[in-house]
Amino acid sequence: MTEVVYYKPWFLFRVCEILAFGYLLYSFWRRVKSWGRGQQRSDTGGWTLQTIRIWLMEVLIQRQLLTFSFSRWVVHMLISWGFVCLGALSLFLFLLSLAEISGLDGGLRTYFLHGSGHDAVKVWGDLFGIFLLMGLLSAGVRRLIRRPRQLVNDQSDLVLLAYLIWLTLSGFALEGLRLSQIHPDVARYSFVGRFFVPPWAINAPDIGLWLTAVWTIHAFSGLGLLIYLPNSKLMHSLLGPVVIALNASEELERKDIYWPSIKGHRPIR
């Protein structure tokens, strides 16, 4: 059984996709540019093993948050890495589409979307999709059920949390509908999406209409997130570790004590 062919509003989506990615990159550029205003950064020094270690620990592992709370760190890592890696996958496929239009992709888009590379795309998407969903649900439980006294439920936080959960579940719903139309051997790499296959969809005569509707909702919801991201607290969560690493690098150049090396410092679990 081959995958069903269904209509996708590609032209409208591509136009909106280019505008959304352009706005996102422009917002990132403005944010990074603003960091240097009113600051005198040293031109001495450079990338050393200690500097690289700081960036690895503070940006990739986010050690400072780990010292505050191990449980918060786990949830934050699930959300941030799930979001970043799914975003990287979308950006990668977007760049492949641009390369195909210009004739420079060398068949890579076909390889990753219809060839052997499609399995890797499915594993990547399912793995980080379930990471993101686990992190979001854990954050929801912490905010609505097991809320600490010092945690304030801001309306914008709840809206963003609900939006991300909606986007993640709609993605798995779309994958489930797709998997209902292909052979189980082909779908074996979608180890999470196969649990979202609705039984009614396997022999549904109007499955093409359902796929079009769910694809459109999920795709344009994702573009909406790109536009909302620069104005949300999620931007702070993504860029916060970068700011910490920049400050730590400056402290290293001034020969200050890097905070994990302070005597008596102990992480809080």
C-alpha positions in Angstrom: 0.0 0.0 0.0 1.5 3.3 -1.0 1.1 6.7 0.6 -2.1 8.5 -0.5 -1.7 11.6 -2.6 -3.6 14.6 -1.2 -3.8 18.3 -2.0 -1.5 20.7 -0.1 -1.7 24.5 -0.7 2.0 24.6 -1.4 2.2 28.0 -3.1 0.5 29.9 -0.3 2.5 27.9 2.3 5.8 28.6 0.6 5.1 32.4 0.4 4.1 32.4 4.1 7.1 30.2 5.0 9.6 32.5 3.4 8.0 35.5 5.2 7.9 33.8 8.5 11.5 32.5 8.4 12.6 36.0 7.2 10.9 37.7 10.1 12.3 35.2 12.6 15.9 35.6 11.4 15.5 39.4 11.3 14.3 39.3 14.9 17.2 37.1 16.0 19.6 39.5 14.3 18.1 42.5 16.0 18.2 40.7 19.4 21.9 39.7 19.0 22.8 43.1 17.7 21.3 44.8 20.8 23.5 42.8 23.1 26.5 44.9 22.2 24.9 48.3 22.7 26.4 50.2 25.6 29.0 47.5 26.3 32.7 47.5 25.8 33.8 44.0 25.0 37.4 43.1 25.1 39.1 42.2 21.8 41.8 40.3 23.5 41.8 36.6 23.9 39.9 34.2 21.8 38.5 30.7 21.7 40.3 28.6 24.2 39.6 25.2 25.7 38.1 26.9 28.7 35.9 29.2 26.5 34.7 26.2 24.5 34.0 24.3 27.8 31.9 27.3 29.0 29.8 27.3 25.9 29.3 23.6 25.9 28.3 23.5 29.6 26.1 26.7 29.6 24.4 26.5 26.2 24.2 22.8 25.4 23.9 21.3 28.9 22.6 24.5 30.7 24.4 23.8 33.9 23.3 26.9 35.7 19.6 25.8 35.6 20.8 22.4 36.8 22.2 23.9 39.9 18.8 25.4 40.7 16.6 22.3 40.3 17.2 19.0 38.7 13.5 18.4 37.8 13.2 21.9 36.2 16.4 21.2 34.3 15.0 17.9 32.9 11.8 19.5 31.8 13.6 22.5 30.3 16.0 20.3 28.4 13.2 18.2 27.0 11.3 21.3 25.8 14.3 23.3 24.5 16.1 20.4 22.7 12.8 19.0 21.4 11.8 22.4 20.0 15.3 23.3 18.6 15.8 19.9 16.9 12.3 19.9 15.4 12.9 23.4 14.3 16.3 22.4 12.8 14.5 19.6 10.9 11.9 22.0 9.5 14.7 24.5 8.5 16.7 21.7 6.9 13.7 20.6 4.8 12.9 24.3 4.0 16.5 24.8 2.7 16.2 21.6 0.7 13.1 22.9 -1.0 14.8 26.2 -1.9 17.8 24.2 -3.2 15.4 22.0 -5.3 13.7 25.1 -6.8 17.1 26.5 -7.8 18.3 23.1 -9.1 21.1 22.9 -6.5 19.8 20.1 -4.2 21.4 17.3 -6.2 18.5 15.0 -5.5 18.9 15.4 -1.7 15.2 16.4 -1.2 14.0 13.3 -3.0 16.4 11.2 -1.0 15.2 12.5 2.4 11.5 12.8 1.5 11.0 9.7 -0.7 14.2 7.7 -0.5 16.2 5.9 2.1 16.8 9.1 4.0 13.1 9.3 4.8 13.6 6.8 7.6 16.1 9.0 9.3 13.7 12.0 9.0 11.0 9.9 10.6 13.2 8.7 13.5 14.4 12.3 14.1 10.9 13.8 14.1 9.4 11.1 16.3 12.3 11.1 18.8 12.4 14.9 19.4 8.6 15.2 19.0 8.1 12.8 22.0 10.8 14.7 23.9 8.9 18.0 23.3 5.5 16.5 24.2 6.9 14.9 27.5 8.5 18.2 28.5 5.3 20.3 27.7 3.0 17.9 29.6 5.4 17.9 32.6 5.5 21.7 32.5 1.7 21.8 32.4 1.4 19.5 35.4 3.9 21.7 37.3 2.0 24.9 36.5 -1.6 23.6 36.9 -1.4 20.7 39.4 1.8 20.7 41.4 2.4 24.5 41.2 5.1 25.8 43.6 4.2 28.8 45.7 6.7 31.0 44.0 5.5 30.1 40.5 3.1 32.7 39.0 0.8 31.5 36.2 0.9 34.3 33.7 -1.7 34.1 31.0 0.9 34.4 28.2 2.8 31.4 29.7 -0.4 29.3 29.6 -1.2 30.4 26.1 2.3 29.5 24.8 2.2 26.1 26.6 -1.2 25.3 25.1 -0.1 26.4 21.7 3.0 24.2 21.8 1.0 21.2 23.0 -1.5 21.8 20.2 1.2 22.1 17.6 2.9 18.9 18.8 -0.3 16.8 18.9 -1.4 18.1 15.5 1.9 16.9 14.1 1.5 13.5 15.5 -2.2 13.4 14.3 -1.0 14.2 10.8 1.6 11.5 11.0 -1.0 9.0 12.2 -3.3 9.8 9.3 -0.3 9.3 6.9 0.7 6.0 8.5 -2.8 4.7 8.1 -2.3 4.7 4.3 1.0 2.9 4.1 2.3 -0.6 4.7 3.3 -1.4 8.3 6.8 -2.3 7.2 7.3 1.2 5.8 5.9 2.8 8.9 8.1 0.9 11.4 10.5 3.9 11.9 7.6 6.1 13.1 7.8 4.5 16.5 5.6 7.2 18.1 3.4 8.2 15.2 2.0 4.7 14.8 0.2 5.1 18.1 -1.7 8.0 16.7 -3.2 6.0 13.8 -7.0 6.4 14.0 -8.7 3.0 13.3 -11.4 4.7 11.2 -8.9 6.2 8.8 -7.5 2.9 7.4 -10.4 2.4 4.9 -11.9 5.9 5.0 -13.0 7.0 1.5 -12.5 10.7 2.3 -9.0 10.3 3.9 -7.6 12.8 1.3 -9.8 15.6 2.6 -8.8 14.8 6.2 -5.1 14.8 5.3 -5.5 18.1 3.6 -7.3 19.7 6.5 -4.9 18.4 9.2 -1.8 19.2 7.1 -3.0 22.8 6.5 -3.9 23.3 10.2 -0.5 21.9 11.4 1.6 23.6 8.8 0.2 27.1 9.2 0.1 26.7 13.0 3.9 26.1 12.8 4.3 29.2 10.7 2.3 31.1 13.3 4.7 30.0 16.0 7.7 31.4 14.0 6.0 34.8 14.0 5.0 34.6 17.7 8.3 33.2 18.9 10.3 36.5 18.9 7.6 38.1 21.1 7.3 35.2 23.5 9.1 34.1 26.6 10.2 31.1 24.7 12.7 33.4 23.0 14.2 34.1 26.4 14.4 30.4 27.2 16.3 29.8 24.0 18.7 32.8 24.2 19.1 32.8 28.0 21.9 30.2 28.0 23.7 32.1 25.2 23.7 35.2 27.3 25.0 33.3 30.3 27.8 31.9 28.2 28.7 35.3 26.8 28.9 36.7 30.4 30.9 33.8 31.6 33.4 34.3 28.7 33.7 38.0 29.6 34.4 37.0 33.2 37.0 34.6 32.0 38.8 37.3 30.1 38.8 39.5 33.2 40.3 36.6 35.2 37.2 36.4 37.4 36.3 33.1 39.1 34.0 31.1 36.9 30.9 30.5 39.2 31.1 26.6 39.3 34.6 26.9 40.6 33.5 28.9 43.6 34.5 27.0 46.8 31.5 25.6 48.6 29.3 25.7 45.5 26.9 22.8 45.5 24.1 22.1 43.0 20.6 21.9 44.3 18.9 18.7 43.3 
